[in-house]
Amino acid sequence: MPLPRHLKRFEEMVKSPNERTSKARIVRFGDREIITEGLHLTFWADISHRCLTASWPAFIGGAALIFIAFNAVFAFFYWIGNQPISNVPGGAYIDYLYFSIETLSTAGYGDMHPDTHYGHLVATVELFTGIFSMSLMTGLIFARFSRPNARLLFAQHPVISNNEGKPTLMARFANERNAIISNATARLWLFKNIVSLEGVSFRRFYELPLERNEHPALALSWTLYHVIDEQSPLYGLDADDLEASNVSLAVVVSGYDVVAAQTVHARKTYDHSDIRFGHRYADILGTSEDGRLRIDYGRFHDTLQA
């Protein structure tokens, strides 16, 4: 016999946190979207990470809403008191709201000030809240601004064609800042679906060896080369085989930004449909009339038939 609705609700409430499950969530990994289910993670469980990963409009909007909510609450406590603040004309709520904003932000213009023990008590709590929240906001803003960002431009399509007479997978990227990233290292990974001898399907990853995976001073562009020989997981595969195995690629680059004095990281993922067979990258290097090196980033994503 099915339980009544109110008993079902009570049963959900008394479940332990390990038994409860949350709604499905969409998580982004690079260009991929993954739906996760069965995790119990409240909004406040990892609020610091949410503050760091939220977009700037969402972060500023959330901070503004919290600021308004705090001031509205403290203004209410002032408003219900017996004239706790001096020089408040008529005791209107909006005037207590203005005083709350001045107190929470530690501005304190001086025309309105606590006039009773109750007013001083509420103002003391609000000042502590204001100092704490301002310190927290300063730390979050600094953490968001100080996060290292490589600013690398990755080509839209990896290509496979002959290079030095051998079939080669190529992926190129460039430093958008035109500053030096010293001791840059790059790694290229391949992900594909595998079926075990027991018939279990799982996803396996392989690191693809590169001809050169280190760059002493990455300032302009860099093309990675992986030779597709007998030891390569891509050996003998065509576009249909890549689609059947749901192949994807991931390029991971790290290095030391000499301007920011920080280690920076960047990553780019590609699906099997992004790989172009029998293509090569358009040449972007040239020489200007006065003999200087010229790079045309307008053709950075262009590919040509090999």
NORLINNOR-V842034 format. One record per residue. RES is the residue in one small letter. PHI is phi in radians with two decimals (none if undefined). PSI is psi in radians with two decimals (none if undefined). OMEGA is omega in degrees with one decimal (none if undefined). Layout:
BEGIN
((RES & PHI & PSI & OMEGA) (RES & PHI & PSI & OMEGA))
END
This chain:
BEGIN
((m & none & 2.18 & -177.2) (p & -1.18 & 2.57 & 179.1) (l & -1.28 & 2.56 & 173.2) (p & -1.06 & 2.82 & -175.1) (r & -1.08 & -0.72 & -177.6) (h & -1.21 & -0.53 & 176.6) (l & -1.28 & -0.60 & 175.6) (k & -1.10 & -0.74 & 178.5) (r & -1.09 & -0.72 & 178.8) (f & -1.13 & -0.66 & 179.5) (e & -1.12 & -0.65 & 177.9) (e & -1.18 & -0.62 & -177.0) (m & -1.23 & -0.60 & -176.2) (v & -1.54 & -0.05 & 177.5) (k & -1.15 & 2.60 & 176.1) (s & -1.25 & 2.76 & -179.6) (p & -1.00 & -0.55 & -179.6) (n & -1.24 & -0.37 & -178.3) (e & -1.59 & -0.41 & -179.5) (r & -1.33 & 2.67 & 176.5) (t & -2.26 & 2.62 & 179.5) (s & -1.65 & 3.02 & 175.9) (k & -1.24 & 2.85 & 179.4) (a & -1.11 & 2.44 & 178.6) (r & -2.16 & 2.61 & 177.9) (i & -1.79 & 2.12 & -179.4) (v & -2.00 & 2.35 & 180.0) (r & -1.76 & 2.24 & 171.7) (f & -2.09 & 1.69 & -175.0) (g & 1.18 & -2.15 & 179.3) (d & -1.61 & 0.01 & -177.0) (r & -1.70 & 2.56 & 172.8) (e & -2.00 & 2.24 & -177.9) (i & -2.13 & 2.33 & 177.7) (i & -1.62 & 2.15 & 179.0) (t & -1.92 & 2.44 & 179.6) (e & -2.37 & 2.73 & 172.5) (g & 1.54 & 0.04 & 179.1) (l & -1.72 & 2.39 & 175.6) (h & -1.80 & 1.70 & -178.1) (l & -2.36 & 1.89 & -179.0) (t & -1.29 & 2.92 & -178.2) (f & -1.08 & -0.64 & -175.3) (w & -1.53 & -0.06 & -175.5) (a & -1.15 & -0.55 & -177.8) (d & -2.43 & 0.91 & -172.2) (i & -1.15 & -0.57 & -179.6) (s & -1.12 & -0.71 & 177.9) (h & -1.16 & -0.67 & 178.2) (r & -1.11 & -0.68 & 179.5) (c & -1.16 & -0.59 & -178.5) (l & -1.39 & -0.49 & -176.1) (t & -1.72 & -0.18 & 178.9) (a & -1.19 & 2.69 & 176.0) (s & -1.19 & 2.79 & -179.4) (w & -1.06 & -0.76 & 177.0) (p & -1.05 & -0.72 & 179.0) (a & -1.17 & -0.69 & 179.7) (f & -1.12 & -0.84 & -179.4) (i & -1.16 & -0.72 & 178.4) (g & -1.10 & -0.73 & 177.4) (g & -1.13 & -0.72 & 177.9) (a & -1.11 & -0.69 & 178.8) (a & -1.14 & -0.72 & 178.9) (l & -1.12 & -0.74 & 178.5) (i & -1.13 & -0.71 & 179.2) (f & -1.08 & -0.78 & 179.4) (i & -1.14 & -0.71 & -179.4) (a & -1.12 & -0.78 & 178.1) (f & -1.03 & -0.83 & -178.7) (n & -1.14 & -0.66 & 178.9) (a & -1.12 & -0.69 & 179.7) (v & -1.16 & -0.85 & -179.4) (f & -1.17 & -0.63 & 176.4) (a & -1.09 & -0.61 & 177.3) (f & -1.12 & -0.75 & 179.7) (f & -1.14 & -0.65 & 174.6) (y & -1.12 & -0.74 & -173.6) (w & -1.13 & -0.63 & -177.7) (i & -1.44 & -0.15 & 178.2) (g & -1.36 & 2.96 & 179.9) (n & -1.60 & 1.51 & -179.7) (q & 0.84 & 1.02 & -177.6) (p & -1.29 & -0.31 & -176.4) (i & -2.09 & 2.32 & 178.8) (s & -1.41 & 2.78 & 176.7) (n & 1.07 & 0.57 & 174.3) (v & -1.75 & 1.86 & -175.7) (p & -1.20 & 2.03 & 175.7) (g & 1.36 & -0.14 & -179.5) (g & 1.16 & 0.55 & -178.8) (a & -1.26 & 2.60 & -179.2) (y & -1.09 & -0.66 & -177.4) (i & -1.10 & -0.58 & 178.3) (d & -1.22 & -0.66 & 175.8) (y & -1.18 & -0.54 & 176.8) (l & -1.15 & -0.74 & 177.6) (y & -1.09 & -0.74 & 178.6) (f & -1.11 & -0.66 & 178.5) (s & -1.11 & -0.73 & 178.7) (i & -1.10 & -0.74 & 178.6) (e & -1.11 & -0.65 & -178.1) (t & -1.32 & -0.80 & -177.5) (l & -1.12 & -0.61 & 178.7) (s & -1.51 & 0.02 & -179.3) (t & 1.05 & 0.46 & 178.0) (a & -1.30 & -0.98 & 175.4) (g & 1.01 & 1.30 & -177.8) (y & -1.20 & -0.47 & 174.4) (g & 1.79 & -0.29 & -179.3) (d & -1.27 & -0.51 & 173.9) (m & -2.05 & 2.40 & -179.4) (h & -2.66 & 2.73 & 179.5) (p & -1.04 & 2.44 & -175.4) (d & -2.17 & -0.05 & 178.6) (t & -2.37 & 2.92 & 176.3) (h & -1.08 & -0.67 & 177.6) (y & -1.08 & -0.77 & 179.1) (g & -1.11 & -0.72 & 178.0) (h & -1.13 & -0.65 & 179.9) (l & -1.12 & -0.84 & 179.2) (v & -1.12 & -0.70 & 179.7) (a & -1.15 & -0.63 & 178.2) (t & -1.11 & -0.80 & 178.2) (v & -1.10 & -0.70 & -179.4) (e & -1.19 & -0.67 & 177.7) (l & -1.10 & -0.74 & 177.3) (f & -1.09 & -0.75 & 177.8) (t & -1.09 & -0.71 & -180.0) (g & -1.14 & -0.77 & 179.1) (i & -1.10 & -0.76 & -179.4) (f & -1.13 & -0.80 & -177.6) (s & -1.19 & -0.65 & 178.2) (m & -1.14 & -0.70 & 177.6) (s & -1.13 & -0.74 & 179.0) (l & -1.12 & -0.76 & 179.9) (m & -1.14 & -0.70 & 178.0) (t & -1.07 & -0.76 & 179.2) (g & -1.13 & -0.70 & 179.5) (l & -1.17 & -0.75 & 179.8) (i & -1.14 & -0.73 & 177.8) (f & -1.10 & -0.73 & -179.8) (a & -1.11 & -0.67 & 179.2) (r & -1.18 & -0.71 & -179.0) (f & -1.29 & -0.55 & -173.9) (s & -1.55 & -0.03 & 178.4) (r & -1.12 & 2.24 & -179.9) (p & -1.18 & 2.41 & -178.9) (n & -2.40 & 2.14 & -173.1) (a & -1.32 & -0.53 & -177.6) (r & 0.96 & 1.00 & 176.6) (l & -1.75 & 2.45 & 177.2) (l & -1.77 & 2.01 & -179.3) (f & -1.73 & 2.46 & 176.0) (a & -1.08 & 2.56 & -175.9) (q & -1.21 & -0.43 & -175.2) (h & -2.37 & 2.22 & 163.9) (p & -1.25 & 2.69 & -178.8) (v & -2.23 & 2.67 & 175.8) (i & -2.23 & 2.06 & 176.7) (s & -2.79 & 3.10 & -179.3) (n & -1.31 & 2.37 & 173.6) (n & -2.42 & 2.14 & -173.8) (e & 0.99 & 0.63 & 177.3) (g & 1.35 & 0.14 & -179.1) (k & -2.21 & 2.47 & 175.8) (p & -1.10 & 2.27 & -171.6) (t & -2.43 & 2.39 & 171.3) (l & -1.56 & 2.27 & -176.8) (m & -2.22 & 2.45 & 174.8) (a & -2.49 & 2.28 & -177.3) (r & -2.16 & 2.72 & 178.6) (f & -2.62 & 2.92 & -176.8) (a & -2.46 & 2.71 & 177.2) (n & -1.54 & 1.91 & -176.1) (e & -1.19 & -0.43 & -177.6) (r & -1.39 & -0.24 & -175.6) (n & 0.98 & 0.44 & 172.7) (a & -1.83 & 3.02 & -174.6) (i & -1.61 & 2.26 & 167.6) (i & -1.88 & 1.84 & -175.3) (s & -1.46 & 2.67 & 179.1) (n & 0.90 & 0.77 & -180.0) (a & -1.26 & 2.41 & 176.2) (t & -2.20 & 2.54 & -179.3) (a & -2.29 & 2.51 & 176.1) (r & -2.35 & 2.44 & -177.9) (l & -2.08 & 2.19 & -176.3) (w & -2.08 & 2.54 & 175.4) (l & -2.07 & 2.35 & 177.5) (f & -2.07 & 2.35 & 179.8) (k & -2.63 & 2.71 & 177.8) (n & -1.44 & 2.36 & -179.2) (i & -2.20 & 2.51 & 174.2) (v & -1.95 & 2.12 & -178.1) (s & -1.30 & 3.01 & 178.7) (l & -1.09 & -0.43 & 178.2) (e & -1.48 & 0.02 & 178.8) (g & 1.48 & 0.22 & 179.9) (v & -1.57 & 2.25 & 179.6) (s & -1.60 & 2.30 & 176.2) (f & -2.60 & 2.96 & -176.3) (r & -1.89 & 2.23 & -177.8) (r & -2.06 & 2.61 & 178.8) (f & -2.10 & 2.58 & 179.6) (y & -2.29 & 2.44 & 171.5) (e & -1.56 & 2.19 & -178.8) (l & -1.55 & 2.14 & 179.1) (p & -1.11 & 2.43 & 179.9) (l & -1.95 & 2.60 & 176.2) (e & -1.06 & -0.72 & 175.0) (r & -2.48 & 2.10 & -179.9) (n & -1.94 & 0.18 & 178.2) (e & -2.30 & 2.54 & 178.8) (h & -2.33 & 2.18 & -176.1) (p & -1.18 & -0.56 & -177.5) (a & -2.69 & 1.61 & -179.6) (l & -1.42 & 1.89 & -179.8) (a & -2.12 & -0.52 & -176.3) (l & -2.04 & -1.81 & -178.5) (s & -2.15 & 2.81 & -178.3) (w & -2.60 & 2.26 & 177.3) (t & -1.94 & 2.24 & 178.4) (l & -1.60 & 2.46 & -178.8) (y & -2.18 & 2.17 & 173.1) (h & -2.10 & 2.01 & -179.7) (v & -1.32 & 2.22 & -179.2) (i & -1.59 & 1.53 & 178.0) (d & -1.90 & -2.90 & -176.6) (e & -1.12 & -0.42 & 179.8) (q & -1.53 & -0.11 & -177.1) (s & -1.44 & 2.43 & 175.0) (p & -1.11 & -0.25 & 179.0) (l & -1.62 & 0.00 & -174.1) (y & -1.11 & 2.22 & 175.9) (g & 1.35 & 0.13 & -178.1) (l & -1.71 & 2.48 & 174.1) (d & -1.99 & -2.98 & -175.4) (a & -1.10 & -0.67 & 179.3) (d & -1.15 & -0.68 & 178.2) (d & -1.14 & -0.67 & 178.6) (l & -1.13 & -0.68 & 179.1) (e & -1.21 & -0.68 & -179.5) (a & -1.12 & -0.60 & 179.8) (s & -1.63 & 0.05 & -179.4) (n & 0.90 & 0.91 & -176.7) (v & -1.26 & 2.46 & 172.2) (s & -2.44 & 2.76 & -179.1) (l & -2.11 & 2.66 & 175.5) (a & -2.41 & 2.22 & 176.2) (v & -1.87 & 2.19 & -179.5) (v & -2.11 & 2.18 & -177.3) (v & -2.20 & 2.40 & 175.5) (s & -2.48 & 2.73 & 179.5) (g & -3.14 & 3.13 & -176.5) (y & -1.83 & 2.00 & 177.4) (d & -1.38 & 2.00 & -174.1) (v & -1.26 & -0.39 & 178.9) (v & -1.39 & -0.86 & 179.5) (a & -1.37 & -0.23 & -177.6) (a & 0.97 & 0.77 & -179.2) (q & -2.48 & 2.70 & 172.2) (t & -1.44 & 2.21 & -176.8) (v & -1.99 & 2.69 & -179.4) (h & -2.34 & 2.61 & 175.6) (a & -2.58 & 2.65 & -178.2) (r & -2.54 & 2.52 & 177.1) (k & -2.44 & 2.33 & 178.5) (t & -1.98 & 2.57 & 178.6) (y & -2.27 & 2.48 & 170.7) (d & -1.55 & 2.92 & -179.4) (h & -1.07 & -0.53 & -179.4) (s & -1.24 & -0.28 & 179.2) (d & -1.39 & -0.34 & -175.8) (i & -1.36 & 2.28 & -179.8) (r & -1.92 & 2.06 & 179.2) (f & -1.47 & 2.48 & 177.6) (g & 1.24 & 0.37 & 179.1) (h & -2.06 & 2.78 & 171.9) (r & -2.35 & 2.84 & -179.2) (y & -1.35 & 2.51 & 173.9) (a & -1.19 & 2.49 & -178.8) (d & -1.28 & 2.23 & -179.5) (i & -1.93 & -0.05 & -179.1) (l & -1.66 & 2.46 & 177.9) (g & -2.75 & -3.04 & -179.5) (t & -2.22 & 2.30 & 178.1) (s & -1.34 & 3.03 & -177.5) (e & -1.11 & -0.49 & 179.8) (d & -1.63 & 0.20 & 173.5) (g & 1.57 & 0.05 & 179.6) (r & -1.49 & 2.70 & 178.7) (l & -1.19 & 2.36 & -178.5) (r & -2.19 & 2.30 & 179.8) (i & -2.12 & 2.18 & -179.1) (d & -1.80 & 1.65 & 179.2) (y & -1.29 & -0.15 & 174.4) (g & -1.14 & -0.38 & 178.5) (r & -1.87 & 0.29 & -173.0) (f & -1.08 & -0.66 & -177.3) (h & -1.59 & -0.06 & -176.0) (d & -1.30 & 2.46 & 174.5) (t & -2.20 & 2.66 & -179.1) (l & -2.20 & 2.68 & 174.3) (q & -1.10 & 2.25 & -178.6) (a & -1.31 & none & none))
END
